[in-house]
Amino acid sequence: MAPPPLAALRQYASVASPASLPPTVLFGHTDKTLTVYDKYNKSLFHLLVLPRSPALGSEAELESLQTLLKTKDRARDVLAALAESGETARKQIQEEMTERYGWSWGVRMGFHAVPSMLHVHLHVMSDDLLGEAMKNKKHYNSFHPTKGFWLPLEDVQAWLEADDEYYKRMSKLPKAQYEPLLKESLSCFRCDKELKTIPALKTHLQEEWDAKEKRELAKGKKRKAQGAPDGEDDAKKAKAEE
């Protein structure tokens, strides 16, 4: 029987044998983390990296980013493990981009300030926001890279190195501060153009992505004609865009 949607990630993270999970769920795992496909992908490539329980903490300690940050030392260890597995996933995503599309683009890693599911999970996703499950304003604004609801992994890690007062303030993650950000107007995360509806936004994002793909493929053909290894410059550029 499938776990309740809200608790699905928690159940996956507590599985003793990750290999028992369906291939439609499991992407990879280590002794400390489990990487799964996001069932409701908001980008063309969208994975979730979970800290395994009890390896990295109890269910209560790993319930959310907010609960994790209550203990600095544990948070530091968990975030380091997530970052390591996230980087592995990022590289695999970019390899698949090149195989599937003939070019690669940015992959970002981060958290939601207010999660919609139980258990800490790091989003590892391609920087396009063209996923089939991108259905409404709340979805889009939660993944917009600069509106504030999306918390880049490196920013959260930096909190741990800041002074105690700053850490205490940032780690509270109050819903009253973050949830209003989901209601802000829709705007393209690349060019800041404002759009009134999700269908209009998705059309605009697709047009921008198509134009970028055309440019990158043309550059790839030119490099190939000049004898440059396939995908070499794409990988360097995608890394620089993160």
Secondary structure by P-SEA (a helix, b strand, c coil): ccccccaaaaaaaaccccccccccccccccccbbbbccccccccbbbbbbbccccccccccccccccccccaaaaaaaaaaaaaaaaaaaaaaaaaaaaaccbbbbbbbbcccccccccbbbbbccccccccccccaaaaaaacccccccccaaaaaaaaaccaaaaaaaaccccccccccccccccccccccccccaaaaaaaaaaaaaaaaaaaaaaaaaaaaaccccaaaaaaaaaaac
